[in-house]
Structures are given as structure tokens and as C-alpha cells.
Amino acid sequence: MPQGDKSAYTDKQKRKAEHIEEGYEKRGVPEDEAERRAWATVNKQDGGGKQSGSGRKH
């Protein structure tokens, strides 16, 4: 998967990242930096893109 490709994320993760990005932009963070931070936050919270089935986290 090429860097920056968001196809491996669920719709919920994409919405979450958009919401986080808007919050950063309201605080004066530049748009590209806000997007980078938002996806980093989603990755940290959810462990990356789509994950398979039960038992993925212990």
C-alpha cells in the first residue's frame, strides 16, 4: 500500500480522523499538519487500518 493511501481504513475511522482534523484546524494548526496529526491519532487509538475478527487485541 503506498504511503498516504487511506483505503485500508473503515468509514468510522475516516470520520474520526476528519473530526479530529477539524479540531486541530480550529486551534490554528495548518491544514496539512492537522491531517497528519489526525491520522496519527486514529492509528494510535485503533491500531491502524481494518483489522480482522475477534481477538485482535489482548
GROMACS elastic network, one bead per residue, 0.5 to 0.9 nm:
[ bonds ]
;  ai    aj funct       b0    kb
    1     4     6  0.84797   500
    1     5     6  0.65946   500
    1     7     6  0.89116   500
    1     8     6  0.86185   500
    2     5     6  0.57118   500
    3     6     6  0.87252   500
    5     8     6  0.74690   500
    6     9     6  0.57651   500
    6    10     6  0.89208   500
    6    14     6  0.80978   500
    6    49     6  0.81558   500
    7    10     6  0.79569   500
    7    49     6  0.84127   500
    8    48     6  0.85447   500
    8    49     6  0.50882   500
    8    50     6  0.58046   500
    9    12     6  0.80898   500
    9    13     6  0.60415   500
    9    14     6  0.65829   500
    9    48     6  0.75868   500
    9    50     6  0.53770   500
   10    13     6  0.51905   500
   10    14     6  0.63562   500
   10    15     6  0.87400   500
   10    49     6  0.69787   500
   10    50     6  0.61019   500
   11    14     6  0.50336   500
   11    15     6  0.61812   500
   11    16     6  0.85555   500
   12    15     6  0.51514   500
   12    16     6  0.61321   500
   12    17     6  0.86582   500
   13    16     6  0.50024   500
   13    17     6  0.61731   500
   13    18     6  0.86345   500
   13    39     6  0.88876   500
   13    42     6  0.67298   500
   13    43     6  0.89527   500
   13    46     6  0.80757   500
   13    49     6  0.80027   500
   13    50     6  0.89744   500
   14    17     6  0.51624   500
   14    18     6  0.62355   500
   14    19     6  0.86999   500
   14    39     6  0.86047   500
   14    42     6  0.85928   500
   15    18     6  0.50781   500
   15    19     6  0.62094   500
   15    20     6  0.86487   500
   16    19     6  0.51734   500
   16    20     6  0.62104   500
   16    21     6  0.85580   500
   16    38     6  0.82537   500
   16    39     6  0.89141   500
   16    42     6  0.71797   500
   17    20     6  0.51049   500
   17    21     6  0.60004   500
   17    22     6  0.86247   500
   17    35     6  0.76429   500
   17    37     6  0.88444   500
   17    38     6  0.50706   500
   17    39     6  0.57229   500
   17    40     6  0.88185   500
   17    41     6  0.77229   500
   17    42     6  0.61915   500
   18    21     6  0.50540   500
   18    22     6  0.62616   500
   18    23     6  0.87734   500
   18    35     6  0.78398   500
   18    38     6  0.72962   500
   18    39     6  0.87238   500
   19    22     6  0.52300   500
   19    23     6  0.64815   500
   19    24     6  0.89568   500
   19    38     6  0.82394   500
   20    23     6  0.51482   500
   20    24     6  0.64884   500
   20    25     6  0.88204   500
   20    34     6  0.80891   500
   20    35     6  0.83320   500
   20    37     6  0.83447   500
   20    38     6  0.53619   500
   20    39     6  0.85236   500
   20    41     6  0.81757   500
   20    42     6  0.87116   500
   21    24     6  0.51909   500
   21    25     6  0.62608   500
   21    26     6  0.87125   500
   21    31     6  0.78957   500
   21    33     6  0.88438   500
   21    34     6  0.51201   500
   21    35     6  0.54092   500
   21    36     6  0.83579   500
   21    37     6  0.73962   500
   21    38     6  0.51508   500
   21    39     6  0.83338   500
   22    25     6  0.50663   500
   22    26     6  0.61999   500
   22    27     6  0.87725   500
   22    31     6  0.88281   500
   22    34     6  0.77065   500
   22    35     6  0.86907   500
   22    38     6  0.88678   500
   23    26     6  0.51955   500
   23    27     6  0.65944   500
   23    34     6  0.83776   500
   24    27     6  0.51704   500
   24    28     6  0.66688   500
   24    29     6  0.55320   500
   24    30     6  0.81958   500
   24    31     6  0.83521   500
   24    33     6  0.86825   500
   24    34     6  0.54627   500
   24    35     6  0.84798   500
   24    37     6  0.82777   500
   24    38     6  0.80474   500
   25    28     6  0.50964   500
   25    30     6  0.64210   500
   25    31     6  0.63247   500
   25    33     6  0.89502   500
   25    34     6  0.61948   500
   25    35     6  0.89741   500
   26    29     6  0.73807   500
   28    31     6  0.87802   500
   29    32     6  0.84590   500
   29    33     6  0.65385   500
   29    34     6  0.58071   500
   30    33     6  0.53870   500
   30    34     6  0.59947   500
   30    35     6  0.86915   500
   31    34     6  0.50579   500
   31    35     6  0.62386   500
   31    36     6  0.87133   500
   32    35     6  0.51868   500
   32    36     6  0.63024   500
   32    37     6  0.87208   500
   33    36     6  0.50675   500
   33    37     6  0.61559   500
   33    38     6  0.85084   500
   34    37     6  0.51769   500
   34    38     6  0.60216   500
   34    39     6  0.87209   500
   35    38     6  0.50614   500
   35    39     6  0.63064   500
   35    40     6  0.85762   500
   36    39     6  0.54724   500
   36    40     6  0.62253   500
   36    41     6  0.86965   500
   37    40     6  0.50175   500
   37    41     6  0.61345   500
   37    42     6  0.87067   500
   38    41     6  0.51245   500
   38    42     6  0.63374   500
   38    43     6  0.86973   500
   39    43     6  0.60817   500
   39    44     6  0.85084   500
   40    43     6  0.51060   500
   40    44     6  0.61519   500
   40    45     6  0.86543   500
   40    48     6  0.89271   500
   41    44     6  0.50835   500
   41    45     6  0.61343   500
   41    46     6  0.84539   500
   42    45     6  0.51654   500
   42    46     6  0.57817   500
   42    47     6  0.75862   500
   42    48     6  0.71188   500
   42    49     6  0.89442   500
   43    46     6  0.53506   500
   43    49     6  0.73843   500
   44    47     6  0.55192   500
   44    48     6  0.71666   500
   45    48     6  0.81199   500
   46    49     6  0.76386   500
   46    50     6  0.89966   500
   47    50     6  0.88329   500
   47    51     6  0.83446   500
   48    51     6  0.78708   500
   51    54     6  0.89779   500
   51    56     6  0.71674   500
   52    55     6  0.86986   500
   52    56     6  0.70011   500
   53    56     6  0.67453   500
   54    57     6  0.81470   500
   55    58     6  0.67824   500
